[in-house]
Amino acid sequence: METIDRDIIDLVIARLQYLPEDKDISIGAYGEFTKDDIIQHVRDADEIGKKMIEVEMNYLRLMKEGVFYAEPKSIGDLS
């Protein structure tokens, strides 16, 4: 991943700040992290931070496309 725009980092941090304090975040093979730990990784834009940014940006893109609000036409559309 190339250099990440400061506005994107700030956006992801703002979204992460709303996560519950008592829940850990699992990032695949990287393991589990507290909210504060993951925010620091995003600030540092290290490998884990970049992965979290990628996940958040993909989520926001899908939201924009309406993927989460589309109603399936039949049971076959659920897969």
N, C-alpha and C positions, 0 to 999 in steps of 0.2 A: 504494500500500500504506500502510495506517495505521501508527501507532506500533507498533514491534515489542517484544514482551515480552522483558525481560532474560534470562529462562530459555531462551527460544528461541535468542537470540543465543549464549548460553553452550553450548547443546546443539550448534548448528551448528559453533561453533569447536572444541569437543571432537572432533567427527567429522572436521573438516578436519585436525586435528593428527596424525591417523593416516595421512595421505597421504604418499607417498614424497617426500623432499626434492628428488630430481632430476627430478621431473615437473612440467610446467607445466599449468595448468588453463585450458581455453579456454571463454570465456563468449560465444558467438555473435559478434555484431558488436562487442562490447566489446574483444575480443582475448584474448591469453594472459597469464596471471599466475602468479607463483610462489606456492607455498603460503603463505609469509609475507605476500605482497601481498594475497592474497584474504582471509586472516584479518583483516588490518587493515581492508579494505573492509567486512567483516562487523561488526567492532567499531564502525566509524564509521557503520554503517547507511546508507551512501550508496547511490546507484543500483545500483552493481555489487554491493555487499554485500546489498542487498535481493533482487536477482536470484538470488544464490547461496543465500540463505535460502529463497526460493521453491522453487528446484530441490531442495534438501535436504529440505524439508518435504513436497513432493510425493512424493519417493522414500520417505520414512518412512511416509507415508499408504498408498502402494501396497504396501509391505512388510506393513503391518498388515492390509491387506485380503487378503493372500496371493497377490497377482498374480504374484509371482516364483516361487511354488511350485506354481501350478496346472499340471496336465498337460493338454495338448491332447488331445481325444478323437479327432481325425483331422487329416490334413494341412491340411484346409480351416480348421481352428481356429487355425492359426499366424498368419494374417494379421490 
